[in-house]
């Protein structure tokens, strides 16, 4: 099978499984699964960073797990977001104490990398989980659809027409033609969701363009991290060259947090 077709089929199959889980499973089941997935993404990121820098993976995972449990316990019972910054501060304090009094040989480096993993993955993905809890599952499906279909559009257009490189020093395969494909695919899907979202057409297009740009930025950020530690994929267990958990979520890290206030 053609590699491009194989990758698209694999991505669509994975997306279909995710959509079915989000539609047919209750939030009480989906939320713990999301938390587990976020922790796996964070662990994968820490393993990536550990190829060059000192990290504290156990400390990072424990801080994130405590953060998630506290945030979603209060979010469900009190519907108050005031606990997010408080819990964030406690997690940062915990990581700082572990770096100061732990067995790390480079405490400044270990604290920096572990704190980066916490802010970059669990904290940002908090909004990915808050959306189904507070706004409803349909909005999470909408965001996943416009961002991930944007990825597929960018990959397909880039492979077929990509001649003008966007950021060759960061991601050699990214092209301006691919970005145009990302915007096109995202806008088409966003407009297809109008009956569900109730958006006016220009608002649907605005969300589509924003999703493509934010998703591309998320992908470039991860590519820059991988280039610094000299690896191609964060992991290799996904078929068709899709990488690992971090490669699957890189484009979704920023979008939910930036879209949340507008939804």
N, C-alpha and C positions, 0 to 999 in steps of 0.2 A: 504494500500500500504506500502511496505517495506520503512522504513525511508531513507535508502540510495538511493533507486530508486526515492522516492519522492523528495529528495533534488536535485538529478541530473536532474530530469525532470523540476523542478522549475527553476534551474540555466540555463538550456538550453533554456527554454521558455523566460526567461528574456534576455538572450544573443541574441536570435533571434529578439526580439523586438528592442533591441539596434542597432543591425546590420541593420535592415530595416530602422530605423530612420536615421542612419549615411549615408546609401546609397541613400535614396530617398529624404531626406530633404536637402535644401541648407545650406551652412555654416552660412549664415546670420540668419538662424533659429536655427541651432544646437548650435552655439556659445553662445547665451544668455541662452539657456537651460543648457549648461554646467556650465556657471557662476552661475546660480541659484542652480544647484546641488552641486557645490563646496561650496557655502555658507551654504547650508543645512548640508553638511558633517561637516563643521567647527562648525556650531551651535550645532550639535549633540555632537561633541568632547568637546565643552565648557560645555555643560550640563553634560557630563560624568565627566569632571574634577571638576565641581562645587559640586560634591558629597563629595569632601574632601577639596578643596581649593577655595579661592576666585577668581572670574573671572570678566571680564567686557564684557559680550556678545554683547551688543549693540555697544560698541566701536570697538570690533573685527570685527563685520560684516560691520560696516561703513568703517573702514580702508580697508578691503578686497574689498568691492564694489568699492571704489574709486581707489584702485590699479588696479583692473581688467579693469575698464572703461578706465583709462589712458593708461595702457599697450596696450590694444587691439586697441584703437583709433590710437595710434602712430604706432603700428605694422602694421596695415592695410594701413595707409596713407604714412608712411615713410619707412616701412620695416626695421626699425632700432631697434636693441636690446639694444642700449645704454640707453633707457628710463627705462628698467627693474630695474637696480640698483638704479637709481635716484628715481623712484617711490617707490621702496622698502624702501629707506631711509626716504622718506616723511611719509610713513605708520608707520614705527617704531617710528619716531618723534611724530606723532599724538598719538600713543598708550602711549608713555612716558608722554606726556602732560596730557592726560586723567587720567593716574595713579597718577600724581603729584598733579593736581588741582581738581580731581574728589572727589566723596564721599566715596571712598574706605577706609576701615578700615586698610587694609594691602596693601599699594600701591606697595611694592616690589613684593609681592606674586601675586597681581592682574596683574601687568605689565608682570611678568614672564609667567604666564599661558596664558594670552591673546596673547602675542608675540609668544609663542610656538604654539598656535592654528593658527596664521597667517603664520608662517614659515612652519609648518608641513602640512597644508592643502592648502590654496590658493596659496602660493608661489610655492610649489612643483607641484601643479596641473596646474600652468601656462604653463608648457611644454606640458601637456596633451592637452591643448587648442591651443598652438602654432603649434603643428604638423599638424592638418588639415588646419590651416590658411596659413602656409608657405610651407608645403611639400605636402599636399594633404590628403584627407580622407582615402585613401587606407592604408597609413602608420599607422594611428590611429587604423584602423580595425586590422591590423597585430599585433600591440602591445597588444591590448585588447585580441585578440584571444590567443596569446602564453602565456599571463599571466593568464587569467581566465581559460583556458583549463588546464593549469598547476595546478591551484587550485583544479579543479575537479579530475585530475589524482592523486594528492596527497591525497585528501579525500578518493577516492575509494581504492587506494592501502593501505592507512593507516588503513581503516576499515577492509579490507580483510586480510592483512598480517602484520600489525603493531605490533611488539613485542619489538623492541629496541627503547626506548624513546630518543628523541633528546634533549629537554629542559624541563624536567618535572616540574621544579620550575617555568617556565614561561607559558608553554602551555602543559598540561599533555597529550593531544591527538596527539601532533606532534611526528612522529617517523621517523627513518632513512629510513624505507621501504616506508613511505609516500613521503619523499623527492625524493627517487628514482623514484616513480611513477610520481611525478611532473616533474622531468627532462625528463623522457620518453615521457610523454604526450606533453610537450612543444616542444621537439625536433621533434616529429612527425608532429605537426601542423606547425612548422616553415618550415620544409621541404616541406609540402604540399603547402605552399605559395611561393615556389621558382619561379613558372611561373610569379607571380606578382612582387615579390621583385627583381628578377634577381640575387639573391645571389648565389655564389658558395656553394656547399653542406656543406663544412666545416664551412663557415661563417653562414649558416643557423643553423647548429648545435651549434655553439658558441652562437648565439643569443638565441637559445632555452634553453641552460644550464644557461645562464645569467638571462633569464627571470624567470626561476624556482627559482634560488637562491635569486634574488632580491625580487620576490613576496613573498617567504617564510620569508625573513627578514622583509618585510613590515607587514606581518601578526604577526610575533613575537613581533615587536615594539608595535603594537596595543594591543596584548595580555598582554604585560608587563604593559601598561598603565591601562588596565581594571583590572588587578590583584591588582594594587596599590590602586584603589578605590573600589575594591571588588565587581565587577559586571561581569556577564558572557557575555552579549551582549550589544553593545552600544545602541540598541533599539530592539523592538520585533515585528515591524509591518510587516516584510517580512515573508512569509510562509515558512514552512519546516525547521525552525531553521536557516534561513539565516541572521537573525539579522536586522540591520538597514543600513542606508547609509554608515556609517563609516565602518561597517563590509564588505560591498560590495566593498569599494574603498581601503581598507588597503593595499592590494597587488599591487595596481596600483599607489600608491603615489610616489614611487621612480623610477619605471621603465621608464616612459616617459622622465624624466629629465636626466637620465643616458644614455638612448639610443639616445636622440636628437642629440648630436654632431656627432654620427656615421651614422646617416641617411641623 
